[in-house]
Amino acid sequence: MWRALFLAMGVFLIILGVQCLGVAQFTLKIRDEVAASTNIFETTPALGAQKQVTPPPWAPWSLMSTGAVVCLYSFTIPKRVAGN
């Protein structure tokens, strides 16, 4: 169970690092739940404020290297749990 958890976290960090490497800027759109729930016939929810996130240049490489280390750590867990 621990091995799968750490492997999943490592793969997630690697994918997030690759995504930050390929994208220059993220735009997060915050939904306005109050305005969206007032009109039941509206098909798209009302959008509120937008937040733009620009990852720093060191973030992709740090995320990918941390994910690789966590994946390598997950491969050694069964050996240490068995007492070897």
N, C-alpha and C positions, 0 to 999 in steps of 0.2 A: 504494500500500500504506500509506504513512504517513497519507494523508488518511483512509482507512477506519479506521485505528487510532485517530486522534484524534477522529474523528466518533463512533465507538463509545464511547470514554471519556467524551466530553461528554454524549452521550445517557444513558449510565448514571448520571452524576452528576446530571443533571436529574431522572431518574426516582427516584433515591434521595432527592433533596431534596423532591420532591412526596410521597413516601411518608413522610418524617419530618414533613412539614407536616400530614398527615392522621392520623398515629398518635401517641398521647401516650406510649406505653410499649411496648417490645419485651420479650418473654419468650423467652429462649433455653434450650432443654432439651438438656442434655448427655447423650448416650447412654452407657451403661455397656457397653462391648464385651465384657468378660469375662463378665458375667452374661448377656448376650444370647446368647453362643455356647455356653453350657453346656447349654441345653435346646433340642434341635433341633426339637421340636414346638411351641414357643412362636411364635405368629404376630406378636406385637408385641415389639420389643426392650425391655428394662428401661431405665427412665429414671433417670438419676442426678440430680445437682444442677441447679437452675435458676438462671439469672442474668437479672436484669431490667436493661434498659438504657433510660434516659430521655434522649432527645436534648435538648441545651440549646436555648433559644429562637432563637438565632442560627444554628443548624446548617442548617435547611431553606433559608434564604435564601442562605447562603454556598455551599451545594452547588449550588443552582439557578443562581446567578450565575456560579460557576466553570465549571459545565457549559456555560452559554451562551457564555462567553468561549472555551472550548476548541472548541466547535462553530464559532464564527466564525473561530478560528484555522485550523481544518481546511479551511475554504473558501478561505483565502488560500494554502495550501501549493502548489497547482499553479502559481500565478503566480510565486512566489519560486523554485521549482525550475527553471522555464524561464528564469530570469535577467531577468525584467521588473521 
